[in-house]
Amino acid sequence: MNEIKCPHCQKTFNLDEAGYADILQQVRTHEFEVELQKREQALERQRLDGLKIAQAEANEKLQTALRQKDAELAALQAKVGTELADLKAQLGTFELQKSLAVKEAVAVIEQDKNKLASELETEKKLKDMELQNQKAALEEKLRSEVQRKNDELRLKDEAIERLRDFKAKLSTKMVGESLEQHCEIEFNKIRPTAFNKNVYFEKDNDSSTGTKGDFIYREAGDDGTEFISIMFEMKNEQEEGNTKKKNEDFFKKLHEDRLKKGCEYAILVSLLEPENELYNAGIVDVSYKYPKMYVVRPQAFIPIITLLRNAALNSLQYPTELA
């Protein structure tokens, strides 16, 4: 038996082994739970303390790492600031170089522009001067041409006026004879200076062949060889009275007279058909109708002689040179 004293009532009682073992078991279980609870609380406090310590250590490490990162960041910012400053300095230098290059390029372009503008201005002035010169030359040529035309018109008007005055002063009976006299006088005016001593210019008075012309012109060289001969016929509009004749009405007779008198050329000096522009234009070659025949107005009487004479003189040189 085991004696047990109650802690509350102080009463003592006995327990058998089973009861004692049961109570002991209960006490042990209670104490174990209390102890376990204490141990749990201790472990919890130990865990919490460890956690606090670990948290503190982690905070310390974190703060250390943050301080290290801040230092690294500050160093990196300082490095970046330095590099940025270097880049800004390089950029400033580049901008300066770029500005200088642009100014130099602009200066070169301005020089080229000014040079080109000067060349263009010079070329423009030269072109303007050339145009002015061409314009002045054309104006002068035009003035000369107009003056020449005016002179020609004036000479033609004067010739027409002289012919009209000449015709108005003549009677119908004396017209033909006066035209012949006019041509003879014009020839004799230049005969001493323009022709040599071997020139023959006289009226055709030989009517043995049935007809005769008005004048015959012959000229020979120094050796006596004849190199040109011309049969002349003079016709005036008033000579035939009221009957209007045409120049070609006299071509056949003039051609026959030329052949009969052995002349090389036949020339009709005519005032017929005064409104015909063909005959008023100058010397008219009618060799398409009769060979070596020409029609002229009185003012072309001397020019046709000198023209045919010079051509004959030129052709005369070839046999002489050949000999």
C-alpha positions in Angstrom: 0.0 0.0 0.0 1.2 3.5 -0.7 0.2 6.4 1.6 -0.8 9.6 -0.3 -1.3 13.1 1.4 -3.7 15.5 -0.3 -2.1 18.8 -0.8 -5.4 20.6 -0.4 -7.0 19.0 2.6 -3.9 17.5 4.1 -5.8 14.3 4.5 -3.7 11.1 4.2 -5.1 8.1 2.4 -3.7 4.8 1.1 -3.7 3.7 -2.4 -3.0 0.3 -3.8 -0.5 -0.2 -6.4 -3.0 0.1 -9.2 -4.5 3.3 -7.9 -1.1 4.7 -7.1 0.1 3.8 -10.6 -2.9 5.5 -12.0 -2.5 8.6 -10.0 1.2 8.6 -10.8 0.4 8.2 -14.4 -1.9 11.1 -14.2 0.6 13.2 -12.4 3.3 12.2 -14.8 1.0 13.0 -17.7 0.1 16.4 -16.3 3.7 17.2 -15.5 4.7 16.0 -18.9 2.1 18.3 -20.6 3.2 21.1 -18.4 6.7 20.4 -19.2 5.9 20.0 -22.8 4.0 23.2 -22.8 7.0 24.9 -21.2 9.3 23.3 -23.6 7.0 24.5 -26.5 6.9 27.9 -25.1 10.6 27.9 -24.7 11.1 26.6 -28.2 8.6 29.2 -29.4 10.5 31.9 -27.6 13.7 30.5 -28.9 12.3 30.4 -32.4 11.0 34.0 -32.1 14.3 35.1 -30.7 16.1 33.3 -33.5 13.7 34.8 -36.0 14.3 38.2 -34.5 18.0 37.6 -34.6 17.8 36.3 -38.2 15.6 39.2 -39.1 18.0 41.6 -37.6 20.9 39.9 -39.3 18.9 40.0 -42.6 18.1 43.6 -42.0 21.7 44.3 -41.3 22.8 42.4 -44.4 20.1 44.2 -46.4 21.2 47.6 -45.1 24.8 46.6 -45.9 23.8 45.5 -49.3 21.7 48.7 -49.8 24.6 50.8 -48.6 26.9 48.9 -51.0 24.4 49.3 -53.9 24.0 53.0 -53.0 27.8 53.3 -53.1 28.0 51.4 -56.4 25.1 53.5 -57.7 26.7 56.7 -56.7 30.0 55.5 -58.3 28.1 54.5 -61.4 26.2 57.9 -61.4 29.5 59.7 -61.0 31.0 57.6 -63.9 28.0 58.2 -66.0 28.1 61.9 -65.2 31.8 62.0 -66.2 31.1 60.1 -69.4 28.1 62.3 -70.1 30.3 65.4 -69.5 32.9 63.9 -71.9 30.2 63.1 -74.4 28.8 66.7 -74.0 32.3 68.0 -74.5 32.8 65.8 -77.6 29.4 66.8 -78.8 30.3 70.5 -78.3 33.5 69.9 -80.2 31.6 68.1 -82.9 29.0 70.8 -83.1 31.8 73.4 -83.3 33.5 71.4 -86.0 30.2 70.9 -87.8 29.4 74.6 -87.6 32.9 75.5 -88.9 32.5 72.9 -91.7 29.1 74.3 -92.6 30.4 77.9 -92.5 33.3 76.8 -94.8 30.9 75.0 -97.1 28.6 77.9 -97.2 31.5 80.2 -97.8 32.6 78.0 -100.7 29.1 77.9 -102.1 28.7 81.6 -101.7 32.0 82.1 -103.6 30.9 79.7 -106.3 27.5 81.5 -106.3 29.1 84.9 -106.6 31.5 83.6 -109.2 28.7 82.0 -111.2 26.5 85.2 -110.8 29.5 87.3 -112.0 30.0 85.0 -115.0 26.3 85.0 -115.7 26.2 88.8 -115.4 29.3 89.1 -117.7 27.8 86.6 -120.2 24.5 88.5 -120.0 26.3 91.7 -120.7 28.1 90.1 -123.6 24.9 88.7 -124.9 23.2 92.0 -124.5 26.1 93.7 -126.3 26.0 91.1 -129.0 22.2 91.5 -129.3 22.6 95.3 -129.3 25.3 95.0 -132.0 23.2 92.5 -134.0 20.2 94.8 -133.6 22.2 97.8 -134.6 23.7 95.9 -137.5 20.2 94.7 -138.6 18.8 98.2 -138.2 21.7 99.6 -140.2 21.2 96.9 -142.8 17.5 97.6 -142.8 18.1 101.3 -143.1 20.6 100.7 -145.9 18.2 98.3 -147.6 15.4 100.8 -147.2 17.6 103.5 -148.4 18.7 101.4 -151.4 15.1 100.6 -152.2 14.2 104.2 -151.8 17.1 105.2 -154.1 16.0 102.5 -156.6 12.4 103.7 -156.5 13.6 107.3 -156.7 15.8 106.5 -159.7 13.0 104.6 -161.3 10.6 107.4 -160.5 13.1 109.9 -161.9 13.6 107.7 -165.0 9.9 107.3 -165.5 9.4 111.0 -164.9 12.2 111.8 -167.4 10.6 109.4 -169.9 7.2 110.8 -169.4 8.6 114.3 -169.8 10.6 113.2 -172.8 7.5 111.6 -174.3 5.3 114.6 -173.5 7.7 117.0 -175.2 7.9 115.0 -178.4 5.4 115.0 -181.3 4.2 111.8 -182.7 6.4 112.4 -185.8 9.6 112.9 -183.9 9.3 110.3 -181.2 11.2 107.4 -182.9 14.0 109.6 -184.2 14.4 111.4 -180.8 14.7 108.0 -179.0 17.4 107.1 -181.4 19.1 110.4 -180.8 18.8 109.9 -177.1 20.6 106.6 -177.2 23.3 107.9 -179.6 23.9 110.9 -177.3 24.2 108.6 -174.2 26.7 106.4 -176.0 28.8 109.3 -177.3 29.0 110.7 -173.8 31.1 107.8 -172.5 32.6 106.8 -175.8 36.0 108.5 -175.3 36.6 107.1 -171.9 34.8 103.7 -171.9 35.6 102.4 -175.4 38.7 102.1 -177.6 39.3 103.5 -181.1 38.1 100.3 -182.7 34.5 100.8 -181.7 31.9 101.3 -184.4 28.4 102.7 -183.4 26.4 104.1 -186.3 22.9 104.2 -187.7 22.1 101.3 -190.0 21.5 103.0 -193.4 21.9 99.9 -195.6 18.5 98.9 -196.8 19.7 96.8 -199.6 18.4 93.6 -198.0 14.9 95.1 -197.8 14.9 96.1 -194.2 17.3 97.8 -191.8 17.7 98.3 -188.1 18.3 101.5 -186.2 21.9 101.2 -185.0 24.8 98.7 -185.3 27.5 98.4 -182.7 30.8 96.6 -183.5 34.1 96.4 -181.7 37.4 94.8 -182.7 40.6 94.1 -180.8 44.0 95.7 -181.4 44.7 93.1 -184.1 41.5 94.1 -186.0 39.6 90.9 -185.0 36.0 91.7 -184.3 34.9 90.2 -181.0 31.4 91.7 -180.5 28.6 93.0 -182.7 25.0 94.2 -181.8 22.0 95.1 -183.9 19.8 97.7 -182.1 16.2 98.5 -182.7 14.5 101.5 -180.9 10.8 101.5 -180.4 8.4 104.0 -178.6 4.7 103.6 -177.8 3.8 106.9 -179.6 5.6 106.0 -182.7 2.8 103.8 -183.9 0.1 106.4 -183.2 -3.1 105.0 -181.5 -2.2 101.4 -182.3 -0.8 99.6 -179.2 2.1 97.4 -180.1 3.9 94.8 -178.0 7.7 94.3 -177.8 7.4 90.8 -179.2 5.8 92.2 -182.3 9.3 93.3 -183.3 11.3 90.3 -182.3 11.1 88.5 -185.7 12.2 91.6 -187.7 15.0 92.4 -185.3 16.2 88.8 -185.5 16.2 88.9 -189.3 18.1 92.2 -189.4 20.7 90.7 -187.0 21.3 87.8 -189.3 21.3 89.9 -192.5 23.9 92.3 -191.1 25.9 89.5 -189.5 25.6 90.7 -185.9 26.1 88.4 -182.9 23.4 90.0 -180.6 20.1 91.7 -181.1 18.8 94.3 -178.6 15.4 96.0 -178.6 15.5 99.4 -176.7 11.8 99.9 -176.0 9.3 102.2 -174.3 6.4 99.9 -175.3 4.2 98.3 -172.7 5.1 100.8 -170.0 3.0 99.0 -167.4 4.6 95.6 -167.9 6.6 94.7 -164.8 8.8 92.2 -166.7 10.3 94.8 -169.0 10.4 97.4 -166.2 12.5 95.2 -164.0 15.7 95.6 -166.1 17.4 93.6 -168.8 15.1 90.9 -170.2 16.6 87.9 -171.9 14.3 86.7 -174.6 16.7 84.1 -176.1 14.0 81.5 -175.5 12.2 83.0 -178.5 15.2 84.2 -180.6 18.9 83.5 -179.8 21.0 86.2 -178.2 18.2 88.7 -178.1 17.5 91.1 -175.2 14.9 93.8 -174.4 15.8 96.9 -172.3 14.5 100.2 -171.3 16.5 103.3 -172.4 18.1 103.6 -169.0 19.7 100.1 -169.5 21.0 101.0 -173.0 24.6 101.6 -171.8 24.6 98.8 -169.1 23.7 96.1 -171.7 26.5 97.2 -174.0 29.1 97.1 -171.2 27.7 93.8 -169.9 28.0 92.0 -173.3 31.3 93.8 -174.1 32.9 92.7 -170.9 31.7 89.1 -171.4 33.2 89.2 -174.9 36.5 90.6 -173.7 36.8 87.9 -171.0 36.1 85.2 -173.6 38.6 86.9 -175.9 41.4 86.3 -173.4 41.1 82.5 -173.6 42.2 82.1 -177.2 45.0 84.7 -176.5 46.2 82.8 -173.5 45.9 79.5 -175.4 48.0 80.9 -178.3 
